[in-house]
Amino acid sequence: MPTYADTVPVMERHRFDVDSLDRYFREKLTGYRGGLEVRQFDSGHSNPTFFVAADMDEGRRDFVLRKKPPGKLVPSAHQVDREFRVISALASTDVPVAPARLLCDDDSVIGQMFYVMEAVPGRILVNPAMPDQTPAERTAIFDSMNDVLARLHRVDPAKVGLGDYGRRGQYIARQISRWSRQYAELKTEEIPAMDRLSAWLPENIPDDGDPTTIVHGDYRLGNLIVHPTEPRVVAVLDWELSTLGHPLCDIAYNCLGYHLTEPPHGFATVDFAALGLPTEQDYVAAYCRRTGRASIPNWNYYVAFSLFRLAAIAQGVYRRGLQGNSSNPESIKMSKSARERAELAWSLVS
């Protein structure tokens, strides 16, 4: 079992027919010999994710299965087929991803579409303060995280078959429209800061040339696998929100921890020098060096946009928690997250 695997028995609301999955693997998974074991990762709020162990021609192997959640879903969300497509395409680049094995779009197999990838051994370090690491290791891990994001943004989408993975141009405007609409559909209370952001953000988009790259959409330490013993990233996970988009939105989202205080993702109040963590200014400067930028004007706009988007996502997670179909039972505790993130975003630009 991979070293990052904190698993639990499959939760009742996410149970599926393991015998049906076994039959499917016998037909579709090359080298499969049976001995199927399925457990569920207890982290994550979106697509339910499972640890799968199986006997293969080469011996016992570990895999990860991600599927759509049960229940009524927002049409544009939970597109696991897009996740499968992007990690398959990036396998030919220097962006580290888990090897993709198969995609099943037949809902009759386990109830929802799913895909299978190989389990990459390593660690998922959710807390950016990384209490078990030395200052030098923290420095190296942050630098590797920065380097991998820059590598992703340097990939030519057309050269890896992702030229049509999203629309080119006007990414920010389209994202504001999408998340404003999704927030309105899923909101459980009035949040004035979200209404103000929905109106202000589209009217103040920076004139920066509107670049287009592959963007991850949820790039943060908790979505990376770090080598089991070395301070370097060996795989990027959770590509659900990936598309063709604006790279500065990706790096701004990656830096949200510098603005948030609540654990485990926020670390705005830590002693950066003592921990060996770069300041936000130094982290952004390293990204600029790697991507050939002199600087990022209007930085607060991109951070505010990312917080607005995160607030809309948090609202959706909370709403699914209320409905009982979230992949994480902790989702119900996110009632305040949307408001706090929206108000922080508005404070940065008002």
PALOFI-236193 format. One line per field, with one value per atom (N, C-alpha, C, O): z, x, y. Coordinates in steps of 0.001 Angstrom, whole numbers, plus 500000, padded with zeros to 6 digits. Layout:
pz <- Z  ...
px <- X  ...
py <- Y  ...
//
This chain:
pz <- 500000  500000  500000  500729  499202  499162  500512  501298  500786  502106  502450  503630  501454  501751  502043  502328  501981  501935  503314  504018  503699  504879  504378  503868  504526  503965  505050  506178  504676  505555  504729  503501  505373  504585  503754  504161  502603  501708  502449  503028  502423  503119  502498  501294  503335  502890  501665  500738  501661  500544  499259  498194  499342  498152  497793  496939  498435  498134  496731  496216  496127  494786  494695  495617  493590  493379  493015  491869  494005  493773  492818  492050  492862  491922  490485  489576  490280  488940  488487  487324  489420  489089  488759  487842  489500  489233  487822  487094  487445  486099  485030  483992  485298  484337  484195  483083  485325  485280  484513  483764  484699  483998  482474  481718  482055  480624  480108  478974  480951  480445  480987  480305  482177  482795  482449  482958  481597  481115  482266  483108  482295  483317  484608  485536  484696  485938  486199  485296  487468  487840  489006  489441  489514  490607  491921  491950  493034  494367  494690  495368  494221  494323  495766  496470  496187  497503  497282  496577  497879  497691  499044  499876  499256  500417  499929  498773  500787  500364  501074  502272  500300  500917  501642  501105  502879  503659  503508  504263  502543  502288  500985  500225  500742  499497  499680  500496  498925  499053  497765  497751  496690  495398  494871  495224  494033  493449  494422  494830  494803  495703  495120  493934  495963  495522  496357  497578  495683  496324  496082  495003  497108  496976  496509  497107  495456  494892  494790  494153  495409  495284  494511  494670  493672  492835  492490  492474  492217  491703  490201  489458  489780  488367  487894  488696  486598  486065  486732  486947  487063  487650  489170  489800  489778  491231  491772  491002  493068  493712  493376  493537  492905  492510  493150  493451  493348  493929  492860  492026  492907  491980  492750  493927  492066  492613  491625  490423  492137  491326  491758  492946  490786  491051  490235  489046  490884  490200  490528  491467  489744  490060  491346  491635  492125  493315  492932  491821  493833  493554  493672  494150  493234  493392  492217  491238  492321  491275  491285  492333  490121  490044  489150  488230  489445  488554  487237  487255  486093  484809  484498  483913  484876  484512  485511  485325  486574  487628  487529  486845  488236  488418  487105  486937  486191  484896  484970  484567  485489  485672  484339  484289  483269  481958  481536  480845  481945  481658  482472  481972  483709  484516  483831  483721  483381  482714  481459  481182  480717  479467  479733  479043  480726  480927  481495  481090  482421  482941  481880  481861  481008  479909  478973  478523  478681  477774  478391  477703  479683  480331  480614  481002  480425  480654  479756  480077  478638  477694  477971  477200  479047  479383  480642  481187  481104  482354  483554  484634  483381  484503  485118  484431  486394  486989  487275  487984  486717  486929  487166  486814  487757  487933  486593  485851  486261  484991  484926  485803  483883  483708  483105  482212  483593  483091  482285  481193  482780  482000  482460  483605  481534  481794  481476  480426  482384  482163  482169  483194  481012  480928  480956  480637  481338  481439  482887  483749  483155  484520  485126  486345  484289  484818  485583  486300  485453  486097  487608  488372  488048  489495  489839  490957  488890  489180  488632  488352  488472  487922  487079  487227  486191  485418  486363  487415  485978  486810  485943  484780  486541  485873  486895  488102  486390  487235  486823  485636  487817  487580  488557  489567  488264  489168  490418  490343  491561  492804  492840  492718  493006  493062  494522  495305  494909  496311  496698  495908  497896  498355  499498  500122  499770  500903  500412  499490  501035  500797  502059  503120  501934  503068  503034  502464  503637  503528  504169  503624  505306  506056  505516  505641  504913  504357  505387  505015  506681  507713  507888  508468  507396  507378  508664  508643  509785  511087  511187  512031  510358  510435  509548  509499  508837  507936  508532  509390  508069  508488  507658  506608  508111  507301  505888  504930  505745  504409  503538  502339  504138  503380  502965  501850  503839  503485  502328  501399  502391  501305  499977  498960  499998  498769  498242  497029  499127  498699  498078  497045  498683  498095  496749  495815  496649  495380  494305  493147  494684  493730  493310  492137  494260  493931  492926  491963  493150  492260  490877  489862  490840  489584  488758  487544  489408  488681  488076  486955  488800  488236  487029  486020  487128  485988  484799  483657  485058  483979  483290  482062  484090  483518  482598  481506  483028  482253  481018  480129  480963  479768  478727  477611  479061  478109  477015  477301  475771  474644  474541  474209  474817  474807  473500  473514  472372  471071  470861  470247  471367  471151  471933  471610  472951  473728  473520  474295  472476  472155  472982  473059  473611  474447  473884  474618  472583  471968  472077  472022  472234  472373  473773  473965  474750  476123  476804  477875  476199  476711  475693  474670  475959  475054  475318  476458  474275  474413  474616  473944  475550  475775  476675  476761  477338  478197  479311  479732  479772  480822  482088  482665  482515  483770  483676  484589  482584  482415  482437  483059  481755  481716  483080  483471  483795  485125  486106  486910  486031  486909  486637  487568  485365  485001  485511  486073  485312  485723  487223  487688  487994  489441  490061  491097  489447  489932  489768  490666  488613  488338  489272  489825  489443  490291  491747  492458  492189  493557  493757  494767  492784  492903  492975  493681  492248  492242  493568  493960  494252  495417  496741  497790  496710  497949  498973  498636  500220  501332  502197  503088  501924  502635  501768  500803  502111  501373  501860  503062  500909  501225  500387  499211  500961  500187  499466  498350  500069  499430  498124  497174  498055  496809  495733  494570  496113  495141  494626  493433  495532  495111  494187  493180  494520  493681  492306  491292  492276  491000  490055  488835  490627  489812  489507  488391  490504  490341  489506  488655  489727  489067  487537  486907  486916  485447  484867  483705  485655  485168  485324  484840  485995  486304  485949  486580  484960  484537  483998  483134  484483  484018  482520  481954  481914  480498  480434  480424  480391  480504  479305  479385  478219  477046  476986  475962  478090  478131  477659  476708  478323  477916  478188  479041  477455  477639  477779  476936  478839  479056  479622  479850  479844  480649  482097  482609  482751  484171  484960  484490  486171  487031  487683  487709  488209  488799  490291  490933  490871  492318  492789  493545  492323  492571  493958  494223  494832  496206  496731  496133  497855  498401  498630  498378  499103  499407  498199  498348  496995  495764  495068  493876  495824  495288  496087  497297  495408  496099  496132  495098  497341  497536  497667  498284  497099  497147  498573  499533  498728  500078  501019  502223  500504  501369  500915  501699  499681  499149  499082  498926  499198  499185  497775  497396  497000  495635  495260  495748  494389  493954  492899  491943  493077  492115  491374  490420  491771  491019  491440  492612  490460  490700  490579  489605  491584  491647  491411  491310  491325  491354  490256  490519  489021  487850  487450  486313  488354  488023  487434  486552  487914  487476  486396  486054  485861  484845  483531  483206  482787  481499  480805  481289  479694  479135  479769  479755  480323  481034  481270  480622  482200  482487  483551  484668  483224  484191  485474  486527  485413  486628  487643  488835  487191  488127  488876  490051  488193  488829  489906  491013  489600  490587  491749  492891  491469  492551  493474  494696  492888  493705  494552  495724  493960  494678  495885  496853  495825  496897  497921  498798  497829  498749  500207  501104  500446  501822  502506  503731  501717  502276  502787  503532  502392  502776  503754  504369  503897  504799  506094  506108  507169  508465  509016  509844  508551  509159  508657  507463  509566  509145  508414  508606  507573  507352  506210  506056  505394  504174  504401  503692  505381  505596  506454  507420  506091  506885  506894  506963  506825  506726  507949  507849  509086  510330  510807  511906  510028  510497  510358  509683  511000  510880  509682  509800  508540  507307  507416  507015  507952  508037  508930  508592  510061  510987  510384  510615  509611  509014  507733  507287  507138  505864  504675  503584  504875  503798  503118  503792  501801  501123  501455  501754  501404  501494  500197  499206  500194  498965  497860  496707  498205  497215  496582  495366  497406  496890  496064  495047  496504  495786  494400  493410  494338  493052  492166  490956  492760  491976  491355  490215  492096  491559  490379  489378  490493  489390  488173  487043  488405  487292  486586  485356  487346  486729  485858  484764  486327  485609  484370  483448  484345  483212  482358  481446  482645  481820  482008  481086  483206  483495  484346  485189  484127  484972  486319  487353  486301  487514  487170  486029  488163  487930  488445  489627  487568  487983  488356  487929  489146  489549  490304  490173  491097  491807  492674  492707  493380  494274  493524  494077  492260  491484  491325  491543  490946  490715  492010  491995  493122  494418  494777  495224  494585  494889  494015  494490  492723  491821  492319  492320  492743  493205  494486  494664  495378  496602  496293  496908  495338  494913  494383  494742  493544  492980  494075  494070  495010  496115  496999  497511  497179  497966  497299  497972  495974  495248  495354  495509  495270  495414  496812  496978  497826  499213  499417  500149  498774  498879  498303  498874  497164  496570  497436  497555  498049  498944  500130  500503  500717  501863  501481  502227  500316  499873  499669  500056  499049  498885  500238  500411  501202  502537  503161  503800  502982  503501  502852  503491  501577  500839  501100  500736  501739  502092  501004  501136  499899  498838  498593  497524  499593  499489  499746  500442  499179  499407  500747  501143  501454  502740  503779  503581  504897  505920  506572  507189  506443  507026  506236  506698  505059  504215  504925  504677  505795  506474  507391  507791  507729  508619  507879  508496  506574  505786  505628  504661  506569  506425  506376  505750  507022  507090  506036  505844  505353  504473  503315  502997  502687  501534  501938  501238  503044  503498  503830  503415  504571  504984  503782  503746  502800  501630  500762  500213  500634  499843  500490  499800  501797  502485  502414  502285  502497  502351  500943  500769  499939  498543  498350  497734  498876  498708  499407  498913  500550  501279  500487  500689  499594  498818  497666  497192  497225  496032  496288  495407  497448  497711  498274  498556
px <- 500853  500000  500882  501873  500549  501371  501435  500491  502533  502741  501766  501588  501122  500204  498796  497917  498551  497183  496539  496703  495814  494957  493572  492828  493236  491991  491059  491469  489806  488771  487952  488026  487177  486250  485348  485042  484927  484106  482871  482117  482675  481547  480235  480150  479226  477956  477383  476898  477439  476832  477637  477165  478863  479703  479955  480790  479245  479450  478984  478024  479690  479315  479587  480149  479191  479300  480739  481158  481490  482895  483012  483971  482050  482083  481941  482561  481125  480978  482286  482672  482967  484262  485283  486089  485246  486145  485923  486881  484672  484370  484863  485382  484694  485138  486657  487182  487361  488822  489314  490288  488644  489070  488990  489743  488070  487903  488773  489251  488984  489578  490967  491723  491327  492592  493674  493670  494580  495617  496441  496942  496579  497382  496662  497268  495366  494609  494344  493952  494567  494378  493410  493205  492819  491854  492412  493282  491880  492335  492009  492787  490885  490541  490252  489479  490884  490651  490340  491076  489257  488854  488632  487881  489289  489061  488919  489225  488462  488214  489172  489424  489701  490455  489465  488409  489816  488860  489068  488490  489884  490092  489413  488952  489360  488747  487273  486604  486775  485377  484589  483385  485227  484552  484344  483362  485253  485080  485558  486719  484690  485108  486309  486337  487280  488541  488830  488669  489256  489397  490782  491358  491301  492516  492117  491252  492743  492428  493713  494674  493732  494861  494392  493256  495276  494892  496109  497237  495864  496916  497043  496064  498271  498552  499603  500194  499819  500836  502179  502927  502498  503796  503790  504788  502667  502572  501490  500707  501433  500438  500722  501850  499696  499870  498792  497692  499140  498213  497746  498526  496456  495861  494990  494690  494593  493639  492488  492704  491275  490063  489347  489106  489011  488219  486941  486963  485829  484550  483713  484005  482678  481733  480986  480783  480571  479771  478344  477906  477622  476212  475358  475818  474117  473168  473142  473864  472301  472168  473379  473745  474010  475260  475120  474303  475944  476037  476628  477651  476023  476459  477938  478550  478531  479918  480927  482132  480453  481351  481586  480859  482630  482913  483194  482800  483869  484137  485415  486490  485278  486445  487067  488247  486290  486857  487875  488844  487660  488645  489918  491021  489770  490948  491782  493003  491112  491802  492509  493645  491842  492434  493690  494696  493642  494784  495995  497124  495786  496962  497525  498728  496670  497169  498037  499087  497599  498344  499660  500678  499643  500838  501894  503015  501551  502522  503746  504814  503596  504702  505525  506431  505231  505921  506757  506852  507366  508127  507277  507812  505960  505042  504730  504186  505055  504851  503371  502709  502867  501483  501452  502394  500379  500195  499853  499038  500448  500120  498650  498154  497954  496540  496414  497179  495445  495286  494011  494071  492868  491639  490547  490527  489640  488473  487230  487153  486254  484985  483854  483578  483192  482061  480724  479685  480759  479541  479052  479624  477996  477491  477003  476864  476744  476190  477228  476856  478514  479549  479556  479412  479724  479693  478766  478807  477939  476952  477286  476388  478583  479016  480271  480971  480541  481778  482980  482939  484056  485256  486488  486395  487651  488900  489869  489710  490870  491855  493240  493561  494054  495450  496320  495828  497594  498509  498717  498719  498893  499183  500672  501521  500975  502369  502802  502212  503815  504265  504767  505426  504454  504910  504079  503319  504226  503563  502690  503063  501531  500722  500807  500321  501421  501678  500673  500942  499533  498417  498755  498417  499411  499713  500997  502064  500925  502126  503223  504386  502873  503897  504728  505813  504230  504943  505738  506968  505040  505720  506760  507652  506674  507630  508854  509723  508933  510055  511023  510652  512255  513247  513067  512426  513623  513540  514085  513496  515199  515775  514839  514722  514166  513222  512007  511511  511524  510390  510762  509977  511939  512398  512409  511939  512952  513063  511705  511491  510779  509447  508686  508039  508748  508088  508707  507999  510013  510672  510264  510076  510129  509693  508248  507907  507401  506007  505952  505187  506754  506826  507323  506775  508355  508948  507955  507864  507212  506266  505144  504712  504666  503622  504156  503463  505385  505981  506141  505917  506526  506636  505291  505215  504223  502891  502542  502012  502834  502471  503350  503022  504457  505307  504931  505449  504047  503622  502765  501853  503068  502240  501041  501220  499822  498660  498496  498172  498716  498509  499472  499113  500694  501706  501424  501975  500576  500251  498795  498258  498163  496803  495731  494606  496060  495094  494740  494308  494930  494614  493151  492807  492280  490844  490338  489150  491240  490873  490053  489488  489991  489211  489230  489908  488501  488473  489668  490113  490178  491302  490782  489854  491405  491064  489856  488983  489817  488704  488412  487267  489452  489284  488690  487750  489244  488787  487316  486537  486940  485540  484610  483548  485017  484175  484098  483049  485217  485218  484350  483621  484437  483584  482119  481329  481757  480374  479977  478896  480864  480553  480356  479364  481311  481225  480164  479598  479882  478770  477457  476615  477299  476086  475976  474910  477097  477050  476806  476074  477418  477180  475704  475105  475126  473722  472811  471802  473167  472357  472451  471514  473587  473845  473883  474104  473672  473853  472781  471641  473184  472289  471992  471145  472702  472465  472986  473716  472614  473090  474487  474729  475403  476760  477029  477372  476882  477027  478369  478419  479443  480765  480797  481459  480101  480050  479312  479715  478240  477493  478346  478333  479086  479947  481053  481351  481666  482731  482198  482857  481014  480418  480240  480303  480019  479839  481175  481385  482086  483341  484377  485029  484536  485609  485546  486572  484383  484371  484622  485011  484408  484615  486063  486421  486896  488256  489315  490371  489050  490011  491271  491161  492461  493696  493919  493591  494475  494840  496271  497220  496428  497752  498092  499000  497381  497645  496840  496831  496150  495247  495912  495441  497014  497707  496866  495979  497154  496441  497450  498332  497316  498129  497214  496028  497767  497049  497103  498177  495958  495919  495324  494431  495842  495383  494051  493139  493943  492684  492570  491745  493383  493344  494749  494943  495719  497123  497544  497631  497802  498217  498949  498903  499621  500457  499668  500178  498432  497635  497226  496736  497415  497106  498372  498356  499465  500728  501210  500998  501857  502536  504022  504648  504568  505989  506694  506161  507868  508664  508688  508694  508703  508663  509755  509520  510931  512039  512718  513436  512510  513182  512207  511003  512724  511848  511540  511925  510847  510483  509141  508765  508428  507103  507249  508010  506513  506573  505259  505229  504176  502923  501979  501906  501261  500201  498869  498620  498012  496722  495570  495766  494363  493098  493024  493101  492873  492827  491395  491159  490459  489046  488754  487905  489449  489171  490133  490139  490941  491909  491227  490151  491887  491358  492442  493572  492116  492977  492553  491373  493516  493134  494298  495339  494113  495089  496070  495655  497365  498321  498441  498734  498222  498367  497275  497452  496159  495124  495583  495262  496329  496859  497881  497810  498825  499848  499235  499668  498241  497579  496834  496892  496142  495439  496443  496188  497584  498625  499120  499614  498987  499486  498418  498686  497233  496174  496516  496037  497333  497730  498427  498398  499055  499702  498690  499048  497435  496395  495384  494609  495390  494457  495168  496373  494406  495009  494542  495220  493370  492827  493566  493844  493885  494517  493497  492295  493946  495360  495981  497202  495176  495730  496328  497255  495813  496299  497552  497682  498482  499709  500190  501392  499264  499617  500364  501103  500185  500754  501992  502472  502528  503692  504968  504982  506034  507359  508047  508604  508009  508532  510010  510430  510799  512245  512557  513407  511880  512150  511764  512443  510679  510218  510958  510908  511641  512296  511368  511658  510249  509296  509600  509975  509446  509628  508473  507367  508725  507621  506831  507305  505643  504855  505616  505605  506273  507016  508124  508310  508850  509936  509394  509980  508270  507685  507213  507447  506549  506070  507252  507216  508298  509479  510131  510594  510170  510741  509919  510476  508596  507726  507972  508028  508116  508358  509670  509732  510711  511990  511826  512387  511072  510914  510037  510135  509199  508281  508616  507862  509736  510181  509424  509342  508860  508143  509004  509772  508875  509586  508884  509537  507562  506760  505309  504991  504438  503001  502265  501929  502014  501201  499785  499329  499115  497722  497606  496609  498635  498652  497410  496838  496986  495841  494568  493693  494461  493283  493236  492193  494357  494374  494113  493459  494621  494368  492893  492277  492325  490902  490025  489064  490368  489622  489685  488674  490866  491031  490255  489692  490217  489430  487935  487188  487509  486107  485732  484695  486576  486334  486324  485483  487263  487324  486084  485592  485582  484360  483183  482369  483089  482002  482129  481131  483357  483580  483191  482539  483595  483262  481755  481244  481048  479584  479007  478086  479555  479085  479374  478546  480565  480932  479972  479489  479699  478796  477388  476735  476928  475587  475498  474509  476551  476537  476570  475966  477282  477303  475923  475533  475175  473813  472920  472027  473177  472377  472814  472111  473994  474467  475189  475389  475604  476291  477713  478277  478299  479708  480572  480151  481792  482708  483411  484120  483230  483899  482875  482201  482741  481759  482053  481166  483302  483651  483057  483108  482498  481975  480917  480800  480160  479072  479602  478851  480909  481511  481987  482561  481758  482282  481279  481343  480360  479290  479809  479182  480941  481440  482500  482871  482990  484139  483848  484673  482691  482380  482365  482931  481730  481640  483031  483376  483816  485139  486031  486743  486000  486859  486391  487209  485088  484555  484901  485296  484756  485054  486547  486919  487395  488835  489154  489956  488523  488746  488354  489088  487204  486742  487664  487861  488232  489149  490424  491060  490809  492022  491863  492844  490631  490425  489524  489369  488940  488005  488740  488120
py <- 498794  500000  501246  501286  502267  503465  504155  504071  504834  505392  506507  506812  507131  508222  507728  508542  506426  505913  505832  504835  506864  506804  506416  507255  505151  504649  504132  503859  504009  503470  502482  502506  501618  500797  501698  502819  501219  502037  502545  501764  503864  504475  504010  503769  503891  503307  504021  503372  505358  506096  505968  506367  505408  505261  503798  503501  502900  501476  501137  501709  500191  499735  498244  497652  497639  496200  495843  496004  495356  495012  493828  493743  492923  491784  492266  491713  493298  493853  494502  494391  495183  495780  494694  494852  493600  492476  491932  491671  491763  491259  492234  491824  493519  494530  494509  494576  494415  494360  493136  493217  492014  490796  490979  490365  491829  492066  493205  493160  494242  495474  495817  496510  495361  495761  494740  493619  495132  494232  493668  494414  492332  491678  491374  490839  491705  491511  490033  489294  489601  488197  487994  486861  489057  488900  489417  490287  488849  489256  490702  491373  491187  492601  493012  492362  494095  494704  496180  496870  496668  498063  498720  498212  499851  500699  502135  502429  503023  504403  505354  505230  506314  507394  508296  508629  508692  509479  510971  511753  511384  512805  513198  512346  514498  514979  515265  514632  516215  516634  516464  516718  516046  516062  514652  513999  514175  512850  511769  511788  510828  509751  508995  508666  508733  508134  506892  506896  505837  504532  503942  504086  503276  502485  501086  500446  500629  499320  498510  498941  497354  496435  495209  494761  494667  493537  492701  493194  491438  490554  490781  490722  491041  491277  490272  489549  490239  489329  489548  488593  490797  491120  491070  491419  490637  490556  491467  492023  491625  492474  493931  494395  494665  496059  496922  496460  498183  499152  500129  500590  500431  501381  502363  502162  503426  504389  504513  504667  504445  504573  505847  506061  506688  507897  507836  507518  508144  508092  509314  510054  509511  510567  510220  509041  511227  510933  510576  510876  509944  509643  510895  511932  510788  511878  512823  512640  513841  514843  515755  516288  515943  516684  517914  517944  518935  520089  519600  518916  519924  519355  519533  518639  520674  520937  520395  520566  519741  519272  517769  517048  517316  515884  515148  513994  515816  515203  514363  514808  513153  512295  511886  511538  511924  511609  512665  512352  513907  514950  514733  514953  514308  513986  512907  513022  511874  510769  511269  510885  512110  512601  513424  513256  514311  515203  514457  514734  513521  512807  511858  511595  511347  510518  511348  510890  512569  513438  513907  513977  514229  514765  513703  514034  512440  511367  511506  510986  512201  512367  513623  513940  514342  515590  515414  514314  516516  516465  516853  517106  516905  517121  515765  514901  515548  514227  513939  514696  512841  512417  510909  510199  510434  508993  508355  508904  507216  506553  506152  505444  506607  506275  504883  504521  504094  502727  502524  501959  502961  502775  503725  504178  504014  504848  504035  503398  504054  503353  504369  504991  504538  505462  504734  505312  503469  502662  502688  502020  503456  503604  502295  502188  501305  500054  499235  498307  499550  498739  498960  498007  500224  500492  501661  502175  502078  503118  504480  505274  504772  506059  505843  504841  506802  506786  506806  507444  506098  506091  505884  505493  506159  505808  505230  505417  504530  503868  504341  504408  504668  505021  504249  503745  504155  503478  504332  505560  503678  504382  504718  503834  505986  506438  506488  507232  505721  505754  507139  507815  507546  508841  509363  508622  510646  511294  512444  513170  512600  513790  514641  514248  515795  516676  517816  518873  517602  518547  519889  520940  519860  521080  521712  521112  522917  523540  523799  523952  523851  524014  522747  522793  521623  520344  520099  520119  519868  519774  518663  518744  517637  516533  516726  515856  517869  518111  519126  519926  519082  520069  521335  521294  522463  523680  523491  523992  522775  522559  521733  521985  520741  519918  520736  520579  521601  522454  523382  523570  523949  524820  524071  524582  522851  522060  521635  521637  521270  520841  522002  521827  523185  524348  524697  525073  524574  524875  523878  524251  522615  521593  521834  521679  522211  522526  523676  523630  524691  525838  525431  525863  524603  524148  523336  523518  522444  521602  522438  522170  523447  524305  525069  525201  525571  526263  525318  525718  524069  523078  522887  522848  522768  522590  523749  523539  524967  526143  526323  527110  525601  525668  524620  524658  523691  522659  523297  524073  522964  523407  522463  521291  522941  522039  521274  520086  521943  521298  520139  519135  520273  519235  517953  516901  518030  516827  516406  515615  516933  516533  517208  516713  518344  519048  520429  521318  520590  521868  522251  523432  521244  521497  521177  520914  521201  520842  521939  521720  523090  524202  525312  525212  526354  527500  528402  528537  529011  529937  531364  531815  532042  533436  533635  532772  534770  535194  534177  534016  533506  532501  533111  532566  534247  534842  535234  534961  535868  536279  535069  535101  534007  532808  532125  531614  532123  531517  532304  531722  533618  534435  534126  533969  534040  533731  532354  532180  531370  530001  529904  529343  530457  530284  531168  530817  532309  533134  532374  532362  531744  530981  529775  529503  529052  527866  528245  527556  529339  529803  530138  529769  530841  531227  530004  530016  528953  527732  526972  526276  527110  526267  527027  526422  528326  529088  528739  528419  528813  528489  529715  529665  530816  532073  533217  532989  534434  535598  535979  536086  536181  536618  537861  537740  539051  540285  540395  540912  539929  540023  539233  539652  538108  537341  538126  538117  538800  539604  540763  541068  541405  542514  542024  542667  540889  540330  539936  540163  539349  538938  540116  539961  541294  542491  543178  543654  543232  543981  543236  543842  541960  541221  541279  541536  541052  541093  542473  542593  543515  544874  545343  546417  544547  544987  543945  543900  543120  542100  542787  543656  542423  543076  542875  541833  543886  543820  543297  544080  541974  541356  540465  539638  540629  539806  538532  537849  538196  537040  535743  535118  535330  534099  532859  532871  531793  530522  529390  529228  528612  527412  526328  526566  525143  524150  524629  524945  524682  525049  523888  523184  523709  522616  522951  522125  524161  524595  524397  525047  523507  523271  522906  521955  523684  523345  523822  525021  522855  523116  521893  520818  522074  521011  519726  518634  519845  518666  517856  516737  518394  517656  517162  516856  517089  516606  515404  515328  514473  513385  513719  513949  513739  513985  512636  511714  512521  511292  510730  511501  509399  508805  509300  509406  509602  510022  511309  511930  511719  512901  514087  513887  515324  516506  516990  518097  516161  516545  515938  514872  516631  516201  515111  515262  514006  512903  512691  511914  513348  513256  514372  514740  514901  515881  515161  514451  515354  514668  515637  516848  515078  515817  516876  518077  516400  517271  517639  518047  517500  517697  519080  519209  520107  521477  521957  523139  521057  521455  521813  521311  522698  523135  523957  524019  524580  525612  526924  527277  527645  528848  529780  529675  530686  531741  531249  530940  531170  530615  531420  530853  532734  533535  533241  533495  532712  532276  531024  530845  530167  528961  529301  528767  530176  530511  531298  531146  532131  532864  531906  532037  530956  529953  529177  528898  528831  528107  528900  528322  530229  531093  531483  532306  530919  531329  531043  531736  530034  529733  530896  531009  531762  532943  533962  534874  533812  534763  534170  534903  532863  532185  531809  531559  531776  531442  530106  529497  529644  528431  527190  527073  526262  525013  524140  524324  523187  522891  523684  523662  524391  524993  526372  526765  527116  528465  528508  527757  529402  529530  530979  531234  531917  533326  533843  534823  533210  533751  533008  533285  532077  531309  532133  533162  531675  532286  531638  530547  532301  531707  531369  530283  532283  532050  530860  530037  530760  529663  528318  527318  528284  527034  526680  525533  527646  527399  527575  527084  528275  528505  529839  530798  529915  531196  532134  531682  533422  534375  534314  533757  534877  534909  535643  535212  536744  537512  536662  536685  535921  535087  533921  533551  533341  532212  532649  531956  533802  534319  534696  534472  535266  535635  534397  534448  533286  532043  531540  531089  531617  531216  532108  531622  533402  534326  533998  534015  533702  533334  532096  532030  531128  529861  529994  529183  530990  531147  532368  532710  533025  534136  535426  536238  535631  536868  537791  537329  539088  540048  540202  540343  540175  540341  540024  539689  540134  539945  541182  541255  542150  543308  542847  541786  543654  543369  542045  541335  541716  540438  540250  539160  541308  541163  540788  540121  541215  540833  539319  538702  538719  537270  536502  535459  537013  536370  536498  535530  537681  537887  537004  536399  536936  536048  534609  533906  534170  532791  532538  531458  533514  533376  533331  532570  534151  534140  532754  532196  532226  530893  529829  528929  529939  528985  529098  528092  530311  530497  529806  529173  529923  529258  527742  527038  527244  525801  525347  524316  526126  525774  525736  524888  526650  526651  525363  524779  524921  523681  522481  521577  522467  521363  521313  520244  522475  522539  522093  521364  522537  522150  520635  520012  520033  518577  517876  516817  518475  517902  517897  516919  518986  519051  517996  517439  517734  516758  515329  514386  515158  513833  513083  511875  513761  513029  513523  513291  514212  514578  513351  512427  513340  512225  512332  511407  513443  513644  514086  515098  513342  513714  515063  515654  515567  516853  518019  519159  517755  518820  519659  520859  519034  519719  520819  521708  520762  521743  522995  523893  523064  524176  525309  526068  525426  526413  527849  528703  528132  529497  529795  530953  528767  528947  529897  530754  529754  530601  532074  532914  532387  533782  534336  535443  533573  534056  534320  535324  533428  533600  534753  535491  534913  536025  537359  538299  537449  538703  539028  540194  538016  538241  538738  539655  538127  538538  540002  540775  540370  541739  542730  543840  542346  543238  543508  544542  542609  542784  543779  544352  543978  544826  546025  546871  546117  547226  548431  549456
//
